Amino acid sequence: MSLPKRVVLVGPMGAGKSTIGRLLARELGYQFLDSDRLIEERCGANIPWIFDVEGEDGFRQRETAMLAELAETQGTVVATGGGAVMKSENHAYLRKDAKIVYLRTSIEQQVERTRKDRNRPLLQNDDPEAVLRNLFAVRDPIYRQLADIVMHTDRKSPRLVVRQVMNRLNPKTPRHKRKVRKEGRDHA
């Protein structure tokens, strides 16, 4: 089985898309691209500022344009924003020449990972946990529908998740057989 031209990570905020994406890209020898960071670089402003000035609709338009651009890349691991799946026109951009990996995490884990992060405009209210629950209810079925691989990240180190994703992207012979084969080559 050959590796995909692109790997696209989808999932809720706090699932580890950026952290896991960087490690996965390194493991694959691919370039890591974070759609949210690229939008910020292009705008010269952070996402909360874009939300304040242009609203969520303005941000989502920028996101769609970025996903269209990233769909043309190869040898990349792309981390998307949690809401990238909400516009159906984005689905074709996400799928193009890619394997989509849904990094799934619990609401509790999301709350823990995002509670001090002020760079998440949708959570800047009195009850961020309720927002996360509502977003999960709406987005989880879409993530699942798009995903080629669903990977649970709760209580797992990023390196373990990367190993598990790698095994799903490119299943190899069992580890013990690889070791024996490698040892055999060393003696030849």
C-alpha positions as CSV (number, residue, x, y, z in Angstrom):
1,M,0.0,0.0,0.0
2,S,1.4,3.4,-0.9
3,L,1.2,6.5,1.3
4,P,-1.4,9.1,0.4
5,K,-0.3,12.4,-1.2
6,R,-1.7,14.3,1.7
7,V,-3.0,13.5,5.2
8,V,-5.7,15.8,6.5
9,L,-6.4,16.0,10.2
10,V,-9.9,17.0,11.2
11,G,-11.5,17.1,14.7
12,P,-12.5,19.4,17.5
13,M,-10.4,22.0,19.1
14,G,-8.2,20.4,21.7
15,A,-7.9,17.1,19.9
16,G,-4.2,17.6,19.2
17,K,-4.3,18.3,15.4
18,S,-1.3,20.7,15.4
19,T,0.9,18.7,17.8
20,I,0.1,15.3,16.2
21,G,0.3,16.9,12.8
22,R,3.8,18.1,13.3
23,L,5.0,14.7,14.6
24,L,3.2,12.8,11.8
25,A,4.7,15.0,9.1
26,R,8.1,14.4,10.5
27,E,7.5,10.6,10.6
28,L,6.2,10.7,7.0
29,G,8.9,13.1,5.7
30,Y,6.1,15.5,4.7
31,Q,5.6,19.2,5.2
32,F,3.3,20.2,8.0
33,L,0.7,22.9,7.2
34,D,-1.8,24.3,9.7
35,S,-4.7,26.0,8.0
36,D,-5.5,28.4,10.9
37,R,-1.8,29.5,11.2
38,L,-1.6,30.1,7.5
39,I,-4.7,32.2,7.6
40,E,-3.3,34.3,10.4
41,E,0.0,34.8,8.5
42,R,-1.8,35.9,5.4
43,C,-4.0,38.3,7.4
44,G,-1.3,39.6,9.7
45,A,-3.9,39.1,12.5
46,N,-4.9,36.3,14.9
47,I,-8.1,34.4,14.5
48,P,-10.0,36.2,17.4
49,W,-9.3,39.5,15.7
50,I,-10.6,38.1,12.4
51,F,-13.7,36.9,14.1
52,D,-14.2,40.3,15.8
53,V,-13.7,42.3,12.6
54,E,-15.2,40.0,9.9
55,G,-17.4,37.7,12.0
56,E,-17.4,33.9,11.7
57,D,-18.7,34.1,8.1
58,G,-15.7,36.2,7.1
59,F,-13.3,33.8,8.8
60,R,-15.0,30.8,7.1
61,Q,-14.7,32.4,3.7
62,R,-10.9,32.8,4.3
63,E,-10.8,29.2,5.6
64,T,-12.4,27.8,2.4
65,A,-10.0,29.8,0.2
66,M,-7.1,28.3,2.2
67,L,-8.4,24.8,2.0
68,A,-8.8,25.1,-1.8
69,E,-5.1,26.2,-1.9
70,L,-4.0,23.4,0.4
71,A,-5.9,20.8,-1.7
72,E,-3.3,21.4,-4.4
73,T,-0.3,20.4,-2.2
74,Q,1.4,17.0,-2.1
75,G,3.6,15.5,0.6
76,T,1.8,17.4,3.3
77,V,0.0,16.8,6.6
78,V,-2.7,19.5,7.0
79,A,-4.2,20.4,10.3
80,T,-7.6,22.0,9.9
81,G,-9.7,24.2,12.2
82,G,-12.4,22.4,14.0
83,G,-15.2,24.1,11.9
84,A,-13.6,23.4,8.5
85,V,-16.0,20.6,7.9
86,M,-19.1,22.8,8.4
87,K,-19.2,24.1,4.8
88,S,-20.0,21.2,2.4
89,E,-17.9,22.9,-0.3
90,N,-14.9,22.3,1.8
91,H,-15.4,18.5,1.8
92,A,-14.0,18.1,-1.7
93,Y,-10.9,20.2,-0.8
94,L,-10.3,18.1,2.3
95,R,-10.7,14.8,0.4
96,K,-8.6,15.6,-2.7
97,D,-5.7,13.2,-2.9
98,A,-5.9,12.7,0.8
99,K,-6.5,10.4,3.7
100,I,-8.6,12.1,6.3
101,V,-7.9,11.3,9.9
102,Y,-10.4,12.3,12.5
103,L,-8.7,12.9,15.8
104,R,-11.5,12.2,18.2
105,T,-11.4,13.3,21.9
106,S,-13.8,13.5,24.8
107,I,-15.5,16.8,25.9
108,E,-13.6,16.5,29.2
109,Q,-10.3,16.3,27.4
110,Q,-11.2,19.3,25.2
111,V,-12.2,21.4,28.3
112,E,-8.9,20.5,29.9
113,R,-6.8,21.3,26.8
114,T,-8.5,24.5,25.9
115,R,-9.5,26.1,29.3
116,K,-6.6,28.7,29.3
117,D,-6.4,29.3,25.6
118,R,-7.7,32.8,24.7
119,N,-7.1,32.1,21.0
120,R,-10.4,30.2,20.6
121,P,-13.1,32.8,19.9
122,L,-16.0,30.3,20.1
123,L,-15.1,29.5,23.7
124,Q,-15.0,33.1,25.0
125,N,-18.2,32.9,27.0
126,D,-19.5,31.9,30.4
127,D,-20.0,28.2,29.6
128,P,-17.3,26.9,27.2
129,E,-18.1,23.3,28.1
130,A,-21.7,23.7,26.8
131,V,-20.3,25.2,23.6
132,L,-18.0,22.2,23.2
133,R,-20.9,19.8,23.8
134,N,-23.0,21.6,21.2
135,L,-20.2,21.7,18.6
136,F,-19.5,18.0,19.2
137,A,-23.2,17.1,18.7
138,V,-23.2,18.9,15.3
139,R,-19.7,18.2,14.0
140,D,-19.0,14.6,15.2
141,P,-21.3,13.0,12.5
142,I,-19.6,15.1,9.8
143,Y,-16.1,14.2,11.0
144,R,-17.1,10.5,11.0
145,Q,-18.6,10.7,7.5
146,L,-15.5,12.3,6.1
147,A,-12.9,10.2,7.9
148,D,-10.9,7.4,6.4
149,I,-9.5,6.8,9.9
150,V,-10.9,7.6,13.3
151,M,-8.3,7.8,16.0
152,H,-9.2,8.3,19.6
153,T,-6.6,10.6,21.4
154,D,-7.8,10.6,25.0
155,R,-5.1,9.5,27.5
156,K,-2.7,8.8,24.7
157,S,0.6,10.5,24.1
158,P,1.0,12.3,20.7
159,R,3.7,9.9,19.8
160,L,1.5,6.9,20.4
161,V,-1.3,8.4,18.3
162,V,1.2,9.0,15.5
163,R,2.4,5.4,15.6
164,Q,-1.2,4.2,15.5
165,V,-2.0,6.5,12.5
166,M,1.1,5.4,10.7
167,N,0.0,1.8,11.2
168,R,-3.3,2.6,9.7
169,L,-1.9,4.6,6.8
170,N,0.6,2.0,5.8
171,P,0.2,-1.3,7.5
172,K,3.4,-3.3,7.5
173,T,4.3,-6.8,8.6
174,P,4.2,-7.3,12.3
175,R,6.9,-5.6,14.3
176,H,8.6,-8.8,15.4
177,K,9.0,-10.0,11.7
178,R,10.4,-6.6,10.7
179,K,13.0,-7.0,13.5
180,V,14.0,-10.5,12.4
181,R,14.2,-9.4,8.7
182,K,16.4,-6.4,9.7
183,E,18.7,-8.5,11.8
184,G,18.9,-11.0,8.9
185,R,20.0,-8.1,6.6
186,D,22.6,-7.0,9.1
187,H,24.3,-10.4,8.9
188,A,24.2,-10.7,5.1
